[in-house]
């Protein structure tokens, strides 16, 4: 392999029900890229609302697929979880980290081969995201071009990101993955503002899609909405305890 090619690392922040986490890893292995994966890590961030999520079950799942299992001292939130693992693995220039989100479902195989081709040919790319079948984003102004052999979309304005990878050198340069809510929400806004000021670009693959699943846990969905609307800054487990009958 060309030593100038970036190294691919994969992680799953296991913050959802066990069944969604299990299905995520299973699908990832079915769609595994030809591109070499340097490390694959299952991060146990203590999802509080499913008794099936525990160190034993997640360690067994990680072992099944040959992933590493790690458990931070606490849940640092969405961006915080990314930044924690980047520090733990000492990732930086030349490294790319893909997030296999429990509620993401890539639709086409070999999507990571396309993602890595973009990173290797476009040094300005700090993140590459999969497309998604949203009517509003399909109609927004954008440039469409090829980077290598991959069709990419370069929007004129920020759109919500779905499922993607980040160049760890870029993240180190801007002080990590950023988000406006301390736990969940507005990662796109904060990270794109910091990276864009330095000439960074975010790209979306035109022909590789992700379908975002609605979490089967209604309380989790409600908590995420409360975070996005700045109605709470409590962690999910704190938020659940606040709603327990007195």
C-alpha positions in Angstrom: 0.0 0.0 0.0 1.2 3.5 -0.7 2.5 4.8 2.6 1.1 8.2 1.8 -2.4 6.7 2.0 -4.3 7.5 5.2 -5.0 4.9 7.8 -8.6 3.9 8.4 -9.9 3.3 11.9 -13.4 2.3 12.8 -15.4 2.7 16.0 -19.0 2.3 17.3 -20.1 4.4 20.2 -22.5 1.8 21.7 -25.1 4.3 23.0 -28.3 2.7 22.0 -30.1 -0.6 22.5 -28.1 -3.8 22.3 -30.0 -5.0 19.3 -29.2 -1.9 17.3 -25.5 -2.1 18.3 -25.4 -5.8 17.3 -27.1 -5.2 14.0 -24.6 -2.3 13.3 -21.6 -4.5 13.7 -23.1 -7.3 11.8 -23.9 -5.1 8.8 -20.5 -3.5 9.0 -18.8 -6.8 8.7 -21.1 -7.8 5.8 -20.1 -4.5 4.0 -16.5 -4.6 5.1 -14.3 -2.6 2.7 -11.3 -3.8 0.7 -9.4 -0.9 2.2 -7.3 -2.0 5.2 -8.7 -1.3 8.6 -6.0 -0.5 11.2 -8.3 -0.8 14.2 -11.9 -1.4 15.1 -13.2 -0.4 18.5 -16.5 -0.9 20.3 -16.8 1.9 22.9 -19.1 1.1 25.9 -20.5 4.5 26.9 -23.0 3.1 29.4 -26.4 3.3 27.7 -28.7 3.3 30.7 -32.1 2.2 29.4 -31.4 -1.4 28.2 -30.3 -4.1 30.7 -28.8 -6.0 27.7 -26.2 -3.3 27.4 -23.5 -4.2 29.9 -19.7 -4.9 29.8 -20.1 -8.6 29.4 -22.5 -8.5 26.5 -20.6 -5.8 24.6 -17.3 -7.5 25.2 -18.7 -10.8 23.8 -20.1 -8.9 20.8 -16.7 -7.2 20.2 -14.9 -10.5 20.5 -17.3 -12.1 18.0 -16.2 -9.8 15.2 -12.6 -9.2 16.3 -13.1 -5.7 17.5 -11.5 -4.1 20.6 -13.7 -3.4 23.5 -13.1 -0.3 25.6 -15.0 1.5 28.4 -14.3 5.1 29.2 -14.5 6.3 32.8 -17.8 8.0 31.9 -20.0 9.0 29.0 -18.5 12.1 27.5 -21.3 12.8 25.1 -21.3 12.4 21.3 -18.4 14.7 20.3 -16.6 13.9 23.6 -16.7 10.2 22.8 -15.0 10.8 19.5 -12.4 13.0 21.1 -11.7 10.5 23.9 -11.0 7.6 21.5 -8.9 9.8 19.3 -6.7 10.6 22.3 -6.7 7.0 23.5 -5.5 5.7 20.1 -3.2 8.7 19.6 -4.8 9.4 16.2 -3.7 12.5 14.2 -2.2 13.4 10.8 -2.7 10.5 8.4 -5.5 8.9 10.4 -9.2 8.7 9.5 -11.9 7.6 12.0 -15.2 6.2 10.8 -18.2 6.2 13.2 -20.4 3.2 12.8 -23.4 4.7 14.5 -25.9 2.3 16.0 -28.8 4.0 14.3 -27.1 4.3 10.9 -27.6 1.8 8.1 -25.4 2.2 5.0 -27.2 0.9 1.9 -24.4 0.2 -0.6 -21.4 -2.0 0.1 -17.8 -0.7 -0.3 -18.9 2.7 0.9 -15.7 3.0 2.9 -13.5 2.4 -0.1 -15.2 5.5 -1.7 -14.9 7.5 1.5 -11.2 6.8 1.7 -10.6 7.6 -1.9 -11.9 11.1 -1.2 -9.7 11.5 1.9 -6.6 10.4 0.0 -7.2 12.7 -2.9 -8.7 15.7 -1.2 -6.5 17.0 1.7 -9.0 19.8 2.4 -11.6 17.2 3.4 -12.0 17.1 7.2 -15.1 14.9 7.0 -16.8 12.7 4.4 -20.5 11.8 5.0 -22.8 9.4 3.3 -25.8 10.7 1.4 -29.3 10.2 2.6 -32.7 10.2 0.9 -33.9 13.5 2.2 -36.0 15.5 -0.2 -34.9 18.9 1.2 -31.2 18.2 0.9 -31.6 16.8 -2.6 -32.9 20.2 -3.8 -30.4 22.5 -2.1 -27.9 24.4 -4.2 -24.6 22.5 -4.6 -21.7 21.6 -6.8 -21.3 18.1 -8.0 -17.9 16.8 -9.0 -15.7 13.8 -9.0 -12.9 13.2 -6.6 -10.9 10.4 -8.0 -13.6 8.0 -9.2 -16.2 9.0 -6.6 -19.1 11.4 -7.2 -19.3 13.9 -4.5 -21.7 16.7 -3.4 -20.3 20.0 -2.2 -23.3 21.9 -0.8 -23.3 25.7 -0.8 -24.7 25.7 2.7 -24.6 23.5 5.8 -26.9 20.5 5.9 -27.3 17.9 8.6 -24.7 15.2 8.5 -25.8 11.6 8.6 -23.0 8.9 9.0 -19.4 9.6 8.2 -15.7 9.7 8.9 -13.3 12.5 10.1 -9.7 13.2 9.3 -8.1 13.2 12.8 -5.3 15.6 11.7 -8.0 18.1 10.9 -9.8 17.5 14.2 -6.5 17.9 16.2 -5.9 21.2 14.3 -9.3 22.7 15.4 -9.2 21.4 18.9 -11.2 18.2 18.4 -14.7 17.4 17.2 -16.9 20.3 18.4 -20.5 20.7 19.3 -22.7 23.5 20.7 -24.6 21.4 23.1 -22.4 19.8 25.8 -23.7 16.3 25.2 -25.6 16.1 21.9 -26.4 18.5 19.1 -25.1 20.9 16.5 -21.8 19.2 15.9 -22.1 20.2 12.2 -22.4 23.9 13.0 -19.5 24.1 15.5 -17.1 21.8 13.6 -17.7 23.2 10.2 -17.3 26.8 11.4 -13.9 26.0 12.9 -12.6 23.9 10.1 -14.0 26.1 7.4 -12.1 29.1 8.7 -8.9 27.2 7.9 -10.0 26.1 4.4 -11.5 22.7 5.4 -14.3 21.1 3.4 -17.0 18.6 4.1 -18.1 16.3 1.3 -21.0 14.0 0.8 -20.9 10.9 -1.3 -23.5 11.2 -4.1 -24.0 7.5 -4.7 -23.5 5.9 -1.3 -26.5 6.3 1.1 -27.2 5.9 4.8 -30.7 5.4 6.2 -31.1 6.8 9.7 -33.2 4.5 12.0 -35.4 5.9 14.7 -34.3 4.6 18.0 -36.7 1.9 19.4 -36.5 3.6 22.8 -39.1 6.5 22.9 -37.4 8.0 26.0 -34.1 8.2 24.2 -35.7 10.0 21.2 -37.4 12.4 23.6 -34.1 13.2 25.4 -32.3 13.8 22.1 -35.0 16.2 21.0 -34.8 18.0 24.4 -31.0 18.4 23.9 -31.4 19.7 20.4 -33.9 22.3 21.6 -31.7 23.2 24.6 -34.4 22.2 27.0 -31.9 20.0 29.0 -28.2 19.6 29.6 -28.7 16.5 31.7 -27.2 13.2 30.6 -29.7 10.6 29.4 -29.4 8.6 32.7 -29.8 11.8 34.8 -32.8 12.8 32.6 -34.4 9.4 33.2 -33.9 9.7 37.0 -35.6 13.1 37.0 -38.7 11.5 35.5 -38.9 8.6 38.0 -42.1 8.6 40.1 -41.4 10.3 43.5 
